[in-house]
Amino acid sequence: MAKRYLILADGSVYEGEGFGADKNGLGELVFNTGVVGYIETLTDPSYYGQIVMQTFPLIGNYGIIEDDFEGRCLVKGYVVREWCRTPSNFRSQYDIDEFLKKQGVPGIYGVDTRAITQHIRDKGVMNALIADQVPSSLDDIVSYRVKDAVRRASAEKVSVFPALGEKKYFVTLVDYGTKQGIIRELCQRGCEVTVVPPETTAEEILSASPDGVMLSNGPGDPAENTACIAEIRKLMGRVPVFGLCLGHQMMALATGGKTIKLKYGHRGGNQPVTDLRTGHTYITSQNHGYAVDVNGIAAGQLRYVNANDQTCEGIDYPEYCAFSVQFHPEACAGPRDTSALFDRFARMMGGKSFAAE
């Protein structure tokens, strides 16, 4: 393998070897702390515009399994300590190097991912370039911005997913960069799911008389999506609403709240979240660089907080028959999983009192 370099916006340079696509990759460098789940990470549209670095040292040991894809691969680059050339899993179809080549994603391995992670934790998330040569100027790296993230990561047309078993509810899912796991969880609960593009208006959504509306995850700065936020504002109080990740953030903005950019975000399948109502702490899967400002919540009640840094992880809106969470309850991250939140949404659509939840 040829030499390849990871160049950070502050001038730090890390030398490694290349794998994946033979091209440069420019993006925002972020780290993921998951021990497993690299397939889901690489196919999560919320990573649009970013170079993903895995903190776990060996990646690819169970190969690539296309049935586990969450969506399109939109990452700009991939950084690992070591990648497995001989994956061992009866479901494996090919290795991670072939996957990156197919997706046109450049990778670099053999770098000290521990040291790079510590650097980002100290300095904050910054832009980076994966390249075969160190550029003479950092201008292009420094000036890079993630743009049009939701439009690039979301659906362009309407699609319908049938309920598994008896159809109980009709759900409209607004796609800002959704993961397939969210659709699967809804379908398993008897929901027929209609996925609509992010620019779909509240009037168009309500005209179909859905039992509930799901606001999906997605990439980028939530505050940039002013048109989407305006439509969410029109939906609140008209129909039960459940927001995830970016959907959670935009619900807060739609009700007068504020969002902030975190120093290095929460990414991985081991993020502890405490339910302020019950006192229970759950291990959750997360992928976000922005958060709702706990001091800027204008409506609803703070329900969940991150046990590490006390940032907002969820809000209840009893006055609107709606709720939202920052984490991913479809991802099954821990022994006390939060997938029951989909059951809560189903009960809301069935007319059960919000206060009982």
Buried (B, 14 or more C-beta within 10 A) or exposed (E): EEEBBBBBBBEBEBEBBBBBBEEBBBBBBBBBBBEEBBBBBBBBBBBBBBBBBBBBEEBBBBBBBEEBBBBBBBBBBBBBBBBBEEBEEEEBEBBBBBBBBEBEBBBBBBBEBEEBBEBBEEBEBBBBBBBEEEEEEBEEBEEBEBEEBBBBBBBEEEBEBEBBEEEBBBBBBBBBBBBBBBBBBBBEBBBBBBBBBBBBBBEEBBEEEBBBBBBBBBBBBBBBBEEBBBBBBBBBBBBBBBBBBBBBBBBBBBBEBBBBBBEBBBBBBBBBBBBBEEEEBBBBBBBBBBBBBBEBBEBBBBBBBBBEEEBBBBBBBEEBBBBBBBBBBBBBBBEEBBBEBBEBBBBBBEEEEBEEB
